[in-house]
Amino acid sequence: MLRQLLVADFLKIKRKGFWLLTFLGPLGVVALQMVNYGLRKDYLLQQSDNDWEYYLSNVHSFTPLALILGIAIFTSIIANIENETNAWKQLVSLPVSKMSVYLSKFTALASLLLVSSILLMVFTLLFGVFLDLGEEIPYVELFQYSFYPYFAALPILSLQLWIAIVSKNQGIPITTGVLGVVFAYSAYYLPDWMIWKWPSLMNAWGEPVVNALLGVGLGCVLYLVGMFDFVRRDVK
Amino acid sequence: MEYVIKTEGLTKKFGKETAVDRLDMKIRKGEIYGFLGPNGAGKSTTIRMLLGLMKPDSGMVRVFNKDLKKERIHILKRVGSLVENPSYYPHLTAYENLEALRKILRVSEARIHEVLEIVRLSDVAHKKVKGFSLGMKQRLGIAVSMLHQPELLILDEPTNGLDPSGIIEIRNLIQRLPEEYGMTILISSHLLSEIDQIATTVGVISKGKMIFQDSIHAMRKHSRQTIILKVNDGKRAEHILQGKGIYANYQDSMLLLSKLSDQKVAEIVRMLVQNGLAIYRVEEKQSSLEDIFLQMTREEA
């Protein structure tokens, strides 16, 4: 049942710019470093002994922002597709469970964001090689910087999707989305428990993997809360 | 008797207000069931509960003799619906709209062409629904509801907002379905005139309560006939008749008499003529279904 719903959901997001955003997000993050390194490469190379590591952390400084902004936009559009003509009543009166309807929306967005993360890794690697930062490519760190923010951002995806789907007034998810981006921008000053800080991979222990694991854990919890709330509600 | 839809004591409350109050609905196979009531009487809420979109506060719904609460998905495989304003994805074409639902319903691609043909939208199949007229969107909604060849079709106000020709078109389409496809149809409306020509059974709801449920013929029997006499001096005529013990009511220069036998009418006319009154007109008036409907819903209110 989930597979059919997913196929339908991917058909519904046609012409809404989802794939373009999926591509543009990671490209933009790397493009900022193209400008950065294009303008002052010599200066930047002087800043550290490990050019690759330094380059990766530069790329990563914009990843959380792009990710959280992307989540806000994606969740808002995908909910709006059903909200626009209250297509929920049509969708839910099909022989499908409400749980799988919700799971399908989440899976579609999680997949798109995962594709974005893969593209981020590819773009980062390509430009890194182009910059000629050294023979020793740190694949482990490259993987971490590309995917840990994704896992760490899952609670934000669960929360934003829930808010966007159950809100009659789309001003609410847009407000929380904008707040999220502001939080992401000031991640350095936020306490560790704020989920908007997690994609920055900063924490008191200096272990990025903690954020990724916490993200998956809390992401699942918030997903379940959102799904059961959706199932419980009457469709107007 | 086997019912396609059977509800018992169906109740739904929104806060303190009771939208649907202990409603018992019975629909037999092959019927076109007209579900009537003024706006806000609880029609849409009832229909939403029949489809499992809303959970009743109490009472139960059985569709195809199965409990909706327990076998919702199984039941909905055999039910098509159009609830209130049509839902569609405006950025997709008519074909893509149906395709998105076809994937979920797992029917053949050929069926899309079939239903588009039935509602006569084949020509605009590859145009975006955004640019459709309301009538076309409504027809697309009906196409969607028939996509998986349901045995039960639930249409909530399918002619709402349509022009007269659109209403006739949809009415003709609906009328064909039970015979051609063996469907049972539940169709709601706030206007009796929209469905009195096609419905076989009617249920009238007012303030959440079912106040009448029977065949359309039974409803017609409720209609009362009146004899109307137009004479030159109504006051005097009324007086003469009352002297003979015949109850007449004089209003708006008309003399109204309740249903009488032909002989009695002849007698009255003769009597009035003999008393020197001029009779201009003798008419029989049958109150229309619309009148009965209005009377029913007014009495409840």
Interface residues (C-beta under 8 A of the other chain):
Chain A: Q4 L5 V7 A8 L11 K12 K14 R15 K16 I81 E84 T85 N86 A87 W88 K89 Q90 L91 V92 S93 L94 P95 V96 S97 D234 V235
Chain B: R48 L51 G52 L53 M54 K55 I73 H74 I75 L76 K77 V79 S81 V83 E84 N85 P86 S87 Y88 Y89 P90 H91 L92 E96 E99 A100 L101 K103 I104 L105 R106 V144
